[in-house]
Each structure stands twice: as structure tokens, then as C-alpha cells.
Amino acid sequence: MNLSIENFLFIGSVLLFISIIAGRTTHRFGIPTLVLFLSIGMLAGSEGIGGIYFDDPKIAQFIGVVCLNFILFSGGLDTNWESIKPVLWQGITLSTFGVLLTAVILGTFIWAVTDFTIYEGLLLGSIVSSTDAAAVFSILRSKSLALKSNLRPTLELESGSNDPMAYVLTLVFLGLVVNQDQNPLSAIPFFLKQMLIGGVAGMVSGYISKEIINKIRLDYEGLYSVLVIALMFITFTGTDLIGGNGFLAIYLCAVYLGNQDLIHKKTILKMFDGLAWLMQIVLFLTLGLLVFPSHIVPVIGIGLLISLFLIFVARPLSVFIGLIPFKMKTRRRWYISWVGLRGAVPVVFATYPLIAGIEKADMIFNIVFFISLTSVLIQGTTLPLVAKWLHVALPVSAKPKKPTDVFLSDTPKKIKTEIEIQENGYAARKKIVDLAFPQTAVIAMIKRGDTYIMPNGSTEIQPKDILIILSDNRESLDLVSESLKQEVPV
């Protein structure tokens, strides 16, 4: 079945609807929704009951890159700096040196047990060297896993920031496969250029984006989310244009923005959360359509061998070696090793050899797809079980939350106070976003005369306004006082 303009939207929306409904059902049985999305794509494909013929790696790669932009940006926005600061160097080590170790260890193993050349083995190892942000974010959050000792921030930081390293390694070894006379040391300047420019561009773009979002005046609240999408793609494409790593740039840009005061920040965060889920579904459906199940059958044996080696040898070795400089209990290192989920990102990266037309491109793609599938099935389904077995899980109350509890959990605060803004006070006639209000407090409501206003970042405070403030503790009230430049009653 070939997709035409007339039936494209209908078929796409039906697949999307089926994915969402089936995902809600299968989640109760512990089946990762990402596997479901892949399965639906395969069933709808040319060898499934849907009969939709799709065999265009270029289109799949384009869709994959667009989806990864949203997934990484959303993950960055949701990254709390205070939570990742204690584990920053562990996360950076795992997302750089750990990825390199995984690629080298696995690539060498592939070279030893197959007829792949060393560069082809290292290319395959590089493609599957990073943990998948979409898989880790999706499974950890959907299962509401509560983990001890900063394990969750470490895992989310690693998965959100290690795709750039895997991307660079994939390009490097693909270049060596295509041009085997090339000096391997020539890849070092390329790597340094990609990471350095990508890092600087991400932080600079984050600062500029914040100024644009807070200074520009838009008539409609919804346009601020559209503005952020535009800034995200400008960051990615602009960084790539000057020779940097676009994936690293957008992640760092999003982390910076997520920890700043922005106009309509809550709206932006909720919109990107929904878009990230949409992009995960679209990405997995697309990759499910691209794969031909009959092509996977011949590589099941070697694929399973490589997958098991990655899960039980290469990933643990890279984690234990990479974390040698840090103090961490052995069982926590084992759990980080186990959450080495491979998902859609390696399959997207596997389209690069297909487009380059190298000899073993089809075999590499099918092996990578099989590795991703087995990783999510084996590791994704057992995360809660392994967490309990290794004693790294925190007890979670089984009592269901009331709707009011869910509402209040958005801004859980302990102290409530009110303050009237002075006629010539510092805060008078200023926007809330310009006050550098502390993260540990929130202006829940403004009483202006006889009316009550639900504020946002663009709300301008007027003289005689009474601010109803909720805060975490008495210390945060001191920060509020500094922000408003007047005494806050306790």
C-alpha cells in the first residue's frame, strides 16, 4: 500500500490513536510502550497487515532528527540544575568517556566474532554506544521509579547528553569505513571541533533565547511556545552550519532555559512535554515502518550475541571503568550499567551507513534494530525488579493521589504569606520575570483592588498590589525580600 496525499493524514492519525490507546493498556502489564510503538509500525508496514510500503532511509533520517530535537530539548527543559549539580561530573564522564569505551569494547568484540573489518565493527559499536534519552525518560517516568542517592538525575543526565558523543563517533568511523586510507588521528580535530563549538553555541544560544523570550511582546500566550520551537531549530541548524554538534547545543540550550525565569514557562514546559511524547510515537512508528521483519530473521543469532555482550559486558565495563574516580557503592554502579537502554536513537544513526551506501549497511541496520528491540524488552521491563533486587529503590506509597493532590503537587509549598507592594517600591511596574524571584517560592495570586489575578511571568506588578506568596521555608522568604527589595512579613 502506497501512501498518497489523500490518505496520509488519515492513516497517520489512526496509527497515532491506536498507539496511544494500546500504550495505556499494555503499560498495566509492564510492557514498555516504546516496544508497542515499534510493533505497530512493523504491523502497518509492507510485510505486516497494513501493507504500507516505506523504504526511504533519507526520509526516516529526517523524521528521526526532527523528533530527536524535540525529545532532547524537552529532556533538557525538564532537567533541574540543583538535582544534577552533585552528579554533574559522573554524568559527563559516562556520556563521553563511557560512550567511547562502550564503542571500542563492543566494536572490538564484533570484529573478533564476525567478518566485519575493525572499522566496520567500531562503526556498529559507535551506533549503539549511547543510552537512549527517549527510552530512559519514557520508562523511568512512566514507571514512577523512585531511586536512591541521585541515581535518577545521573541516569537522565547521561541519557540526555550522550547522543552527541555517539553521533560524532558514528560520523568518524563511517568516514574511516568509506575512506580506509584516511589517518584515524585526523578524526581528533573533528571531534574536538564538534564538541567545543556545540557546547559554546548551546550556552550562548540559551542566553540569547532567554533574552528574546522575556523581552519580545507577543499578543497571544501560545505564540511563546512557537517562538521556543523556532529558537530550538535555529540553535540546531546554526550550530551544525558552523561545524558544531547540534544535538549537544540544543540540549545545553534547553538545560539553561529550563533553569531560568521565563515568561509563560509553565505553558512552554507542558507543550514540550506533550510534543516529546508525540515525537517518540512518530519516531518509533516510522522506524517500525522502515524495518522489514524478514531481513531481521537472518541476523537474529549474531544480533542476540552482540546484544548480550553489550548488556552484560561492554556496558558494565564502561560504567565501572568510567566511574573509578568517583565514590559510589557497587550496587549503584550495577544499576547504572543495567539502565543502558538502547532505543530509537541507534536506529536513526544506523540510517547514516544506509545513505552512505557502504557494503554492510543493511546488515548493520538490521542488527542495530534487533539490539534496540532486545534492550528495551530485556532491560526496560526489568528496571523496577532490578532496582528492588539491588536495594536502590525507594518505597513508593500505593495510595492513589486525589485530583487536588495532583494539582497542589505542581507547586508544593509549606509557608504562605502576603505582602503589599509599596507605591515607589522596587517591584512596582516591573514584570515578575524581571524580579529574579527564587525557585523556592512562587507568587500564587495577586490581589488588585477587589479582583484576584492568576499571574505569569509577563504580569506587571502595580503599586498597592497584594502578592500572595507560597514558599518552601523561612530562608526562601529572605530571598523573596531581596528580590522585591522590601520586608516580607513571616
N, C-alpha and C positions, 0 to 999 in steps of 0.2 A: 504493500500500500504506500503510495507516494503522497506526501503532504502538499496540499495546494493552499492558496491564499484563503479560499473559502472555508476549508475545514481545519486549518491550523489552530485557530483560537479555540474552536470547539473541542478538538482532541486534547489540546494542551490543558484547558480548564478542567476537562473530565479527569485526566491523569492527575492533575493537582488535587482535585476534590477527593479522588479515590485514595491518594497518598495520605492526605490529612486524616480522613475518617479511619482508614486502616491503621495508620500510625497510632491513633488514640486507642484502638482496640488491642493491637499487638503489644503495646507498652506494658499492659497489665500482666502479660505473660513473660516479661523480661526480655523480649526480642528487641534489639536496637532498631529504632525507626530508620536509621540510615541503610541498613540491610534491606528493609522493606522497600525503600525508595528505589534502590538498585534493582531489586527483583521486579518491581512494577515496570521499570524501564525495559528490562530484559523481556518480560512477558509481552509488552507492547511492541517490541522490536520485530525485525524481519523474520526471525526464527521463532517468534512467540505467537500467541493467539491474535495479537493486534496487527501483525503483518506490516508495521511501519518500517520502511527501508531507510536507514540512516547510516551512511558510511563516509562521513566527511570530517577527518581529523581537524582541519582548519577551523571549521565552524564550532566543533566541540571545544577546541582550544580557546577560541574567542569567548564562548559562553563561560568556560571554566575560569578564565582570567577575570572577566567581569564579576562573576559570582564570588571569587576569592577576594576581590576588592571589598565587597560588602561584608563578607564574613570576617576578614581580618580587621576591617575598620570598626565593625560592631564590637568585636572582642577587645580592641584597644580602648574604645569608649567606655567599656564596662570594667576596665582594669583600674582598680583603686591603688594609687601610688603608695599610700600608707601601708597597705597589705603586702605589696610586692617589694617594698624597700628592704625589709630584713632578708629577703631571699634573692635580691637582685643579681648578685654575682653567681649564685648557684644556677639561676635561670639562664643567664648569659652564657655561662660555661657549657651547660647542656645544649643550648641552642646553636652553639658554634663548634667548639672543640668536640662535644658529644656527637654532633651530626657528622663531623669529619671522621671520627673514629668508627662510627657505625658504617659509613660508606666504605671505608678502607677494609674493615674486618669482613663485612659481607661481600664486598667486591672480590676480595682475595679468595674467599671460600667458593664463590661462583666460578671464578677462573679455574680453581682446583678440581671441581667436580663436573664441569661441563666443557663443551668445546668452544666456549667464549674466549676471546682474547682478553688480556689483562685490562685493556681499556674498556672493552665491552662489559666486562664484569664490574668494573668500577662505575661505569655509567648506570648499570642496573642498580648497583648498591646506592648510588647517589640519589636516584629517583625515589627510592623508598626509605631514605635515611632520616627524614623528618617525621615527627609525630604530627598528626593531622588536627588542625585547630577546630575544624567543623565537627570532627568526631569527638574530640575531647570535650569541647564546650557543650555539645549536644548531650552526650551521655552523662557527664558529671552533673550537669544542671537538671536534666530530666529525671535522674535518679535521686536528686537532692542528697548527694553524698556529703556527709559532714566528716572531715578528716582532721587529724591531729597535727599540731606543730607546723603550721604554714605549708603543709603538703599541697593543698589545693591551689594557693597562689603560685607555688613553684611549678606545678603541672600546667596551669593555664598560661603562665608567663612563657614557659618553654614552648608549648604548642603554638602560642600566638606569634612567637618571634623566631622560630627555627626554619620556617619555609624559605626566607630569603637565602639562608646558607645552602639549603638543598637545591634551590633554583640555580645559584651560582655554580655549584659543583656539577649539576646536570649539564649546564652550558659548557663548562670547562671540559668535561670528559667526552661530551658529544663532539666538541671540536677536535679532540685528540683521536676519536674514532674515525671521523671524516678525513682528517689530515694527520696520519700517523707519523709523518716526518717532523711534525711540529715539536719543538722542545717543550717538555712538560713544565719547566721552570717559567716559561713565558706566561703561564696561567696566573702566577702570583701577582703581577701588577694589575691584571684584570680583576682578580678577586679583591685586592685592596681598594681599587678604584670604585668598584660596585658598592662595597660595604661603607666606605668612608663618605662618598657622595650621598648614598642613600640615607645614612644616619644624619648627616648635617642637613640635607634637604628636608627630612622629616621634621626635625625640630624647628627649623626656620619656617616651614610651611605651617606648622602648628601655631606658632606665634602670630604669623600674618593672618591665618584663618580666624583666630580668636578676635583680632582687632577688626577684621571685616564683619564678622557675625555681630559683634557688640556695637559697632559704630554705624552700620548701614541701617536705614529706616525702611522697613517693608510694611506694606499695608495689611498683609494677611499673615497670621501666625504660621500657617502651613508652608509658606514660602521659605521659611528659615531652614526647614528640613531639605528642601530642594536645593537651597544655597549650599548646604553642607555636602550634598552629593556632588555638586559641581566642583567644589573645592577638593573633594576626595579624588576625583578623576584628574583634575589639574595637577595635583600632587603626584599621582602615579605616573601619568604620561610625561609631565615635565621632568621628573627625576630620571625616567628612562631615556628621555631625549638628550640629557647631558651626561649620560653614561653611568648613572647610579642605579641602585636596586629599588625599583618602585614599590615592591612588596614591603621592604623594610621601612621605606619612607612613609607609607600610609599608616602602618602600624604605629610608628613613633608619633606621627601627627595626631592619630586618634587617642593615644595614651595621654598626650599633652592636653588635648581638648577635653578629654573626659575628667581631668582633674582641675579644670578652670571653671570660673563662674561665667556661664554663657546665657544669653537671652533665650528663653524658651527651651532650656536644656532638657527638661523632663520630656517635652514633646519630641525633641530630636532623638533622645535615647530610646523612647518607646517605638518610634518609627523605625529606627535602625535595627532594633531587636526583631521586629516583625519582618523586615526586609532580609535580615540574616537567615531567618527560618525559610523564607521563600526561596532565597538563593541556594540554600542547602538542598531543598527539594528539587529545584530546577537542575542543579549541578548533578545530583545523583541520578535523576531521571535521564538526563542527557547522556551520561556515561553508560547507563544501563542500556540505552538505545544503541549506543555506538558499538558495544561489545557483541560478538557472535558466540553464543554458548558452545557451538560445535568446534570453534577454534580453541576453546579453553581446555576441552577434554584431553587433547594430546599432551598438554603441559601440566596436568594435574600432579603427576608423580614428582617431577623436578620442582614444580611450584610449591608443593607441600614441603619438600625437603628444605628449600630455601626459606620458606615462611617459618618453619620450626626453628631453623638455625638463627634466623633474625630474632624471633621471640625469646628463645631460651639461651642464646649465646651472644650474638652481636650486640643486642640492645643492653643486656645486663653488663657486659664487659665495658661498653662505652660509658654507662652510668657510673659504675664503680670506679673506673679509672678517672673519669672526669670530676667526680666528687671527692677524690682523695684529699684535696686541700681543705675540705670543709668538715666540721664536726656534725655527724648525723648518724643516728642509730641504723644498724644493718637492716632491720626490717623495713625502715622507711626507704632505704635505697632500693630494696627489693620491690617495694610497691611502685616507686617511680619507674623502675625497669618494666613492671607489668603494664603500666599505663602508657605503653609505647604504641598507641593506636595508629594504624595506617588507614586512611580513608580515601577521599576523592582527590586530594592534592597529588599524591603519587601518580594516579591515573591521568590527571591533567598533564603532569610533567612527562608522562610516557607518550603523549602525543607529539612531543618535540622530535624524537627519533623517527616517528612515522612521517612527519612532514619533511624531515631531512632526507628520508629515503634510504637509510642505512640497511645493510643486508639483513640483520636480525631484528628489525624494528617490530614486525608483527609478533614475534616470539616474546620480545621484551614487554610489549604492551599486554599480552595475554597473561604473562607471568605476574606482572605488576598488579593487574586486575585481580588475579587469584589471591595474591598476597594480601591485598587490601580487604578482600572479602573474608578471608580466614582470620585476619587480625581482628576485625570488628566482631566476628562471630565468636572467636575463642576468648579474646581479652575483653571485648565490650560487654559480653553477657556475664562475665565473672568478676567485674570490678567490686561490687558490694561484698561478694563472698570472700574474695582475696583480702579486702580491707579488714573484714572481721577476723579472718584467719591470721593475719599479720598483726592484729591488735592496733591498727592505725585509724579505725573508725570511731567516731564519737556517737554515743547513743542519741537517737532521734525520737522525739515523742510521737506516738502513733495517733494521738488525739487530733482529729481534723480541725483545721482552723475555721473560725466563723468568718463570714464576709467582713465584719467590722475589724477583725484582727488583721485580715489581709490588707484592708485599707490603711489601717494605722501602721502596719509594718513598713510602709513606704518611707515614713519619717518617724521612727520610734524615738521619742524624747522623754526625759524624766522631769524637766523643770519648765514651768510656764510663767511668763512674766509679761508685763505691759509697760510701754514707755511712750510718752508724748514727745513728739519732735518739736524742738524749740523754734521760735519764729526766725531767728537768724542762725540756726544750728547748721553744723557742717553737712548733715544729711539732707537738709531741706532742698527741694528742687533737684535732687540727684536721682538717677536710676539705681535700682537695687544692685544691678550687675556691676556698677562702678564703685560700690562701697567696700569691696574686698571682704564680704561677710564670711565668717568662719564656717568650715564644713560641718562643725559640730552643733550648729544652730540653724534655725530656719524661721523666716517671717511667715507664720501660718496665715495671718489675716491682717488687714489694715482697716481700722475704723475711721472713717472720714465723715464727720458730722453725724447724721443719723443712718448712714449707709455702711455696709461692710464690703470690702473688696478682697477678692482672692488674687494675690499678687503673683507676678512672674518677674523675670529678670529685667524686662523693659519698663516695668511700672515705675513711675516717677513719684517719689515721696514728697508730700506737701507739708508746709508748716501746720502745726496743730494735729497732724495725723497721729493716731494712737496705734503703735505697732504691737501686735500680739505675737510674742516670740516664744518658741519652744527650743530648749537646749538640752544637751546631754548631761551637763554637770555645771557646778558653780564656776569652775575655771573657764568654761566656754563663755560665760556671761562677761568675764573680763575682756575677752577678745571681741565680743559684741560691743562693749563700751568703747574699745579702741577704734572699732570700725565706724561707729556713729559719732565719735568724739563728744560723748556726753554720758553722764552717770546712768547706769541701768539699775533700777530697783530690784532687789532679790525677793 
